[in-house]
């Protein structure tokens, strides 16, 4: 696997590392998209297997790909310049917009003008959120793979409500005691470490990142993938709910991959094939056929 390691800096000064996958020589891509930005999931990084496999498969069919860290990579990392703590544990999800914009800027500076954005798991939330909030004309399709449902109201009506409410109360108490940036370990919706502030940002009653609520703001074609084995509360039915709520998208579809687990790592060939079919089909749509 030959890639170009790279780094780019966000508008607020965060340096993000990644890998650029140049299109395979002699290949001719299908469809109007010429490059794809790939975003990892919670606590992961640009070289996660899900991301690299997808990038390799797309590159082989003529698409330039950039696999990029967000500031939420790993659980905790420290900026050696100023000592600031970052990572999934500290991430305020809204700031991921700056990370994605830096990646899109990087691709555009290389000469690519029609960008697809694809993310796995929490990365799927980030690409869908970006497409809803930013209205970036350079982005011509969004592909959330195994998106996560970040909905306080949904969780409170689920079988996990009691556990969830206990964590919310703990985080709220920490915030009230001026301990919002102290770490807490939770088991819901995933076993992970968060600051109280980061947990409330993603999962609190404000529902800032409820993709179903945000979906009507998506104005570009959207293709959502998930696996049939994704039955956890945070994952159940979100793919179809998201696609069906995207009423202002010119085309919003979803695919449930039979036997697929979260992020479709066990069905990577099927996932890549579906994405390639989707990208090629956009040429027909653009031509008005």
N, C-alpha and C positions, 0 to 999 in steps of 0.2 A: 504494500500500500504506500504509494508515493503521494505526499501532500506537502503543502507549503504551510509551515507554522507561521502564525501571524499574531499581531496584537493591535488593538484599537482602543481609543480613549473616548469615553462618553462625554457629553456636554458638561457634566458635573465632576469630571476628573477621575473617573474610575477606569483603570486599565483592565481590559478584558482580553484574554487569550483565546485562540481558536485555531482552526485548520481550514485552509482553502483547498478544495478539490477541483482542479481544472478539468474541463470536459475531456473525455477520452478522445485522442486524436482520431480523425476519420469518422467520427459519429455525427449523426444529424438528428438533433432533437425534434420532437413533434410538439406542436402547440406554441402559443405565443410567449410563454414563460421562458426566460433564458437563464435564470439563476434561482436557487432556493436557499433561504436562510433556515438552518436547523437549530432548534432550541431544546436543551435537555430538561429533565424533570427535577423534582425536589432533591436538593442535596447532592445532585449528580454533577456532571461536568461534560465538556464538549467531546471528550473521547469515550463517552458511554457507548456500550456495544450497540444499543438500539440506534443511536444517532449515526455512528460510523457505518453500520450496515446499510442504512437508508442512503447515506451520502454516496457510498460506493456504487450502489445500484442505480442511483440517479445519474451519477457521473458517467457510468458506462453507457448510458443512453443519451449523452450529449448535454446534460445540464451541469452548469457550474454550481458548486455547493459550498456554503460556508457554515461549518459547525462552530458555534460560538458559545463561550461561557457567558452566563449572566452573572450579575453580582451575587446572586443566590446560589452560586456553585458551592458544593461541599456543605457540610453543616456549619462550620465556622472557619473563616480565614481572616488574617490580619493584614491590613495595608501597612507595609513597613515604612512608608513615607510619613504617615501621621498617626499610626497606631490604632486606627479605627477598625472596629470589628465588623465583618460582613459575613455572608453566607446565608444559607437557608434559615438558620436560627434567628437571624437579625433582619431578614428581608422585609421591607415594605413593598408589597407587590406592585403598586402603582409605578415605582421607580424603574421597573423592568422595561417600561416604555422607552426610557433613555438607552437601555442596553440594546434593544431591538433596533432602535433608530440608528445607533452607531454601526450595527452590522449591515443594515440596509445602505447607509452612507458608504460603507467600505465597498460593497458590491457595485454600487453606482459609480464610484470613483474608478473601478476597474473597467467600466464601460457597459455594465449590464443595466438595462433599463426597465425590465419587466420582472418583478421579483415575486416569488412565492414564499410564504412563511409557513413553516411546519414545526410543530412542537409535540413532544411526548409528555403525557401526564401533566405536571404543573407547567411544563413548557407549552402544552396545548392550551392551558388557560391563558398563558402570556400572549401567545399569538392571536387568540380570539379576542382577548382584551385589547390588544394593540389595534386590531382591525376595527373594532367598535369605537374606540376612543379617538384614535389618531386621524382616521380618514386620509391616509397617506396614498396619494395617487400612484406612487411607484410600486405599490403592492397590488398585484392583480389577482391573487387567490390566497386563501388561508386554509390550512389543512391541520386541524387539531386531531391528534392521535391519542386516544384514551384520555379525554379531558376529565377533570375533576370537578365535581359539583361543590362549589363553595357557597352554601346557603344555610344560614342560621335557622331559618324557619323550617326548611326541609329536615335538617338534622333534629330539630326539636319535636318533629312529628314522627320521627323514625323509632325503630326498636333500640337505637343507641342514645335516646334522648337523655336518660338519667346520667350516663357517664359524661356525655357532652356538656350538660348543664353544670355538672360539678367542675369541669375544667374551665368553663367560661367564668364561673364564679371565682375560682382560684385566680385566674388571670385578672379579673376585674378588681379583686382585693389587692393584688400586687400593684396594680396601676394606682389604686387609691392610696397606697402606702408609699408612693414614689419609688416603686421597684419595677417599673415597666420594662427596664432594660436588663433585669436579672433573668437568668435562665430557668426554665421549668421543663420537666420531662413528661410527655403525655403518651398515651396509647391510642388516642382517637383524634383525627380520622386515620392517622398512621402513627406507629411508634417513632417518635422524633423528639428533638429538643428545640424549643422555641424560647425567645423572650416573651413575656406577657404581651408586650406591644405587638410583636409580629403575629402571635396567635390570634389576638383580637382583630388585627388588620385583616387577616385572611378569613377568619371564621366568625367574627362578631356580628351583632344584630344589624349593623349598617349594610351588610351584604354588598359591599363595593364591587365584588367580583363574581356576582351571580350571573353566569353566562347566559342563562335562559332569559333573564331580565334585560341583559345587554344586547342580545341577538338582533332585535329589530334595528339596531344601529349599524349592523354590518351591511355594507353596500357592495361588496364584491362576492364573486363565487366562493362558496365554502363547501368543503368536503370533510366530513367527520368520520373517523374510523374508531371502532372499539371491538373488543372481543366478547364472545358469548359467555365467557367465564368471569366477566367483570360484574360481579353481583354485590360487592360491598356497598354499603350505604353511600359512600362518596362517589361511586362510579355508576350505580344502577340507573339505567335508562337515560343517562345524560346525553349520549350521542344523538339519539332520536329527538329528545326534547330540545336540544340546541338547534339542530337542523330545522325542525319544524317551527321554531320560534323566529327564525331568520326571515321574516316575511318581506323584508325590503332588499334582500339579496337577489340578484338576477337569477341565481341558481344555487340552491342549498340542498345537499344530499348527504345521506349517511350510509355506512356499510357496517354491519356486524359480522365479524369474521368468526366462523364456527370454530370452537375449540380454542379461541384466542384468549390468552391471559393478559394481564395489565401491560400496556405498552406494546403488546403483540410481539414480544421478543421470541416467542415460540412459534410465531407465524410470520416471520420476517419476509419470506418470499411473497406470501400472499399480500402483505401490507405494501411492499414496494411495488408489486404488480398493480395493485389497485390505485396507488398514487400515480404511477406512470400512465395508466389508462385515463385517469382523471385529467392529468396535465395535457395529454394528447387531445382529449375531447374538447378542451377549451378553444382549440383552433376552429372547430365547427361552430361553436357558439359565437366566437368573434366574427366569423364570416357571415353570421346570420342565417345559417343553414338549419 
